[in-house]
């Protein structure tokens, strides 16, 4: 999910994720992304694929996991 919502500042090519545009109008996206990062945890934001996550990566995520 983080890879898809990212604004492109964390990627080599600078391309935003394919769901970044769904974070609101152009002027709202940066604020909504900040809110999402706060919910997940700034130090947990990662561009890794799901299979690449370690136990330590998962522990950093602040959002409730079910």
Secondary structure, 3 states (H helix, E strand, C coil): CHHHHCCCCCCCCCCCCCCHHHHCCCCCHHHHHHHHHHHHCHHHCCCCCHHHCCHHHHHHCCCCCC
